[in-house]
Amino acid sequence: MKAFNFFILYRFPIGIVLFLGGIALGFTVGWWEASLVLLLAVICIVTHVLFGPMRLVQEAVEAGDLEKATGLMNQIKWPSLLYKPIRSVYYFMQSNMAMYTNDLDKAESTIRQSIKSGSPMKEYEGMQYFQLGNIAYQKNDLKSADQNLKKAIRMGLPDKENTAAALLTLSGIAMSRREFKSAKEYFRRAKAQKPTTSQIVNQIKEMEKHISRLPG
């Protein structure tokens, strides 16, 4: 695994070295002998351009090392050339990192680029709109937040934690609009997910105090 990660990290310079070596071999020995070296060089360079170090980025994010993840992301010089599903993940992660620094404008622009690039799976598409809805909510654009969160739930989210979070936000939006029946229904559905994340559990406990006082 370490050897493979090393290859991912350095395959572009490896490709350049192999390419130059292949050219030199072609002139000094013969192009037939150089063909395999040149083929390996092309594979290294093309896979770097199409996939980048996104596998290593995901590992860094999962390990909570955002500084390393950001450094690896910065190595991608031509994101528009990434293979479409990889490009979608790239922009999604860019959006996540912008959210960490509270740069909502960048978070929104990059998640829109992720959506434009397509989705590798249906649940991932739901997460894109979940992200867009959360950004709109933080910007106090409740209309867009409501639309995108509902779309995310229709498309499907990958786990009960994200589903519960989306439903709780929709409940809060409904309360702000004094749509008390809808607020109660969204809250009921959120609670039915039985989330275990402490943050979501605490939100449910806090919101339950308000829901119990609503008329209707």
Buried (B, 14 or more C-beta within 10 A) or exposed (E): EEEEEEEBBBBBEBBBBBBEBBBEBBEEEEEEEBEEBBEBBBEBBEBBBEBBBBBBBBBBBEEEEBEBBBBBBEEBEEBEEBBEBBBBBBBBBBBBBBBEEEBBEBBBBBBBBBBEBEBBEEBBBBBBBBBBBBBBBBBEBBEBBBBBBBBBBEBBBBEBBBBBBBBBBBBBBBBEEEBBEBBBBBBEBBBEBEBEBEEBBEBBEEBEEEBEEBEE
